[in-house]
Amino acid sequence: MTALAAAPLACYGVLQPRGSLLIATIFLTLAYALLTTYYGLVYSAIQDLVAPNQRGATMAIYFMAMYMCGASFGPLLTGRSAISWHTAPPPLPAPPRLTKASEPSDFSRLC
C-alpha cells in the first residue's frame, strides 16, 4: 500500500521543471521514506517468527536471497526485456579508420 502512495509523489518529484530542485527533493524524499517502510516491517516479522538462536542465520539467508535474486538477476531481467531492446536507439556506426595497418602511427614515430 505504501508503494501506491509513493508512486504519485515520485512522479510529481521527477516531473518538476528545471530550477525546482527543492520541491523535487522534498517529493522524492517523501516517496523514498514511504518505500523504505517495507524494511522495518519485514525485519521485525522475521525476528518475531524465528527462534532467538536462529535469527542471525535467518537474516543472512534473507539478505543473500534478496541480493542474489533482486540485485543480481533484477538488472539482467529488466535490462534484457523486450521493452528495453526494442525502444533503445540504434548504436552509432564505428568511426572511420584514420591510418592503414601498414602505415606507422604517430605513436610509433615517437618511440
Contacts in CASP RR format, 6 or more apart in sequence:
PFRMAT RR
TARGET T0000
AUTHOR 0000-0000-0000
METHOD contacts of the structure
MODEL  1
MTALAAAPLACYGVLQPRGSLLIATIFLTLAYALLTTYYGLVYSAIQDLV
APNQRGATMAIYFMAMYMCGASFGPLLTGRSAISWHTAPPPLPAPPRLTK
ASEPSDFSRLC
2 34 0 8 1.000
2 35 0 8 1.000
2 37 0 8 1.000
2 38 0 8 1.000
3 34 0 8 1.000
3 35 0 8 1.000
5 34 0 8 1.000
6 30 0 8 1.000
6 31 0 8 1.000
6 32 0 8 1.000
6 34 0 8 1.000
6 35 0 8 1.000
7 31 0 8 1.000
9 27 0 8 1.000
9 28 0 8 1.000
9 30 0 8 1.000
9 31 0 8 1.000
9 34 0 8 1.000
10 27 0 8 1.000
10 28 0 8 1.000
10 31 0 8 1.000
12 27 0 8 1.000
13 23 0 8 1.000
13 24 0 8 1.000
13 27 0 8 1.000
13 28 0 8 1.000
13 31 0 8 1.000
14 24 0 8 1.000
14 28 0 8 1.000
16 23 0 8 1.000
16 24 0 8 1.000
16 27 0 8 1.000
43 59 0 8 1.000
46 55 0 8 1.000
46 58 0 8 1.000
46 59 0 8 1.000
46 62 0 8 1.000
47 55 0 8 1.000
47 59 0 8 1.000
50 58 0 8 1.000
78 84 0 8 1.000
99 105 0 8 1.000
END
